[in-house]
Amino acid sequence: MKDLKFEQRRSLSRLEAADQLTALAAALRGGGEAELELSPGTLSLRIPDDLGSEIEVEIGDGEIELEIEFKWPTAPTRTAPGAKEAQTRKSVPAKPGRSRTGTDKGRSAKRSATKTA
């Protein structure tokens, strides 16, 4: 069960969408306790220094769907000294022009399984 779920669906102009993304970017840049103005109220979040992300684009049925997702634990996590540097060194760079997200591996494995089946 989720502790809290907030969803908002409405039609926006391109400028209104840009304003929402700008407000989200400012909250992410500021970190710590961030407040986002969402009609009809304000959403307050604790945003840590490190978070996971996923970008998904789906094209079909005459529409393009772009999802940008950020995830982080609700409780602060401790990082051992030097762990962040070690994690960075282990990273494998993505192929030029391609983005790597947490779901890419799963999708590649699914595609491989489908092709062999």
Contacts in CASP RR format, 6 or more apart in sequence:
PFRMAT RR
TARGET T0000
AUTHOR 0000-0000-0000
METHOD contacts of the structure
MODEL  1
MKDLKFEQRRSLSRLEAADQLTALAAALRGGGEAELELSPGTLSLRIPDD
LGSEIEVEIGDGEIELEIEFKWPTAPTRTAPGAKEAQTRKSVPAKPGRSR
TGTDKGRSAKRSATKTA
3 74 0 8 1.000
6 38 0 8 1.000
6 43 0 8 1.000
8 38 0 8 1.000
8 39 0 8 1.000
12 20 0 8 1.000
23 36 0 8 1.000
23 37 0 8 1.000
24 36 0 8 1.000
27 34 0 8 1.000
27 35 0 8 1.000
27 36 0 8 1.000
27 45 0 8 1.000
27 47 0 8 1.000
28 34 0 8 1.000
28 47 0 8 1.000
28 70 0 8 1.000
30 47 0 8 1.000
31 47 0 8 1.000
31 48 0 8 1.000
31 49 0 8 1.000
32 46 0 8 1.000
32 47 0 8 1.000
32 48 0 8 1.000
33 44 0 8 1.000
33 45 0 8 1.000
33 46 0 8 1.000
33 47 0 8 1.000
34 44 0 8 1.000
34 45 0 8 1.000
34 46 0 8 1.000
34 47 0 8 1.000
35 42 0 8 1.000
35 43 0 8 1.000
35 44 0 8 1.000
35 45 0 8 1.000
36 42 0 8 1.000
36 43 0 8 1.000
36 44 0 8 1.000
36 45 0 8 1.000
47 72 0 8 1.000
48 72 0 8 1.000
48 73 0 8 1.000
48 76 0 8 1.000
48 77 0 8 1.000
50 72 0 8 1.000
50 79 0 8 1.000
50 84 0 8 1.000
51 70 0 8 1.000
51 71 0 8 1.000
51 72 0 8 1.000
52 70 0 8 1.000
52 71 0 8 1.000
52 72 0 8 1.000
53 68 0 8 1.000
53 69 0 8 1.000
53 70 0 8 1.000
53 71 0 8 1.000
53 101 0 8 1.000
54 67 0 8 1.000
54 68 0 8 1.000
54 69 0 8 1.000
54 71 0 8 1.000
54 101 0 8 1.000
54 102 0 8 1.000
54 103 0 8 1.000
55 66 0 8 1.000
55 67 0 8 1.000
55 68 0 8 1.000
55 69 0 8 1.000
55 99 0 8 1.000
55 101 0 8 1.000
56 65 0 8 1.000
56 66 0 8 1.000
56 67 0 8 1.000
56 69 0 8 1.000
56 101 0 8 1.000
56 103 0 8 1.000
57 64 0 8 1.000
57 65 0 8 1.000
57 66 0 8 1.000
57 67 0 8 1.000
58 64 0 8 1.000
58 65 0 8 1.000
58 67 0 8 1.000
59 65 0 8 1.000
94 100 0 8 1.000
END
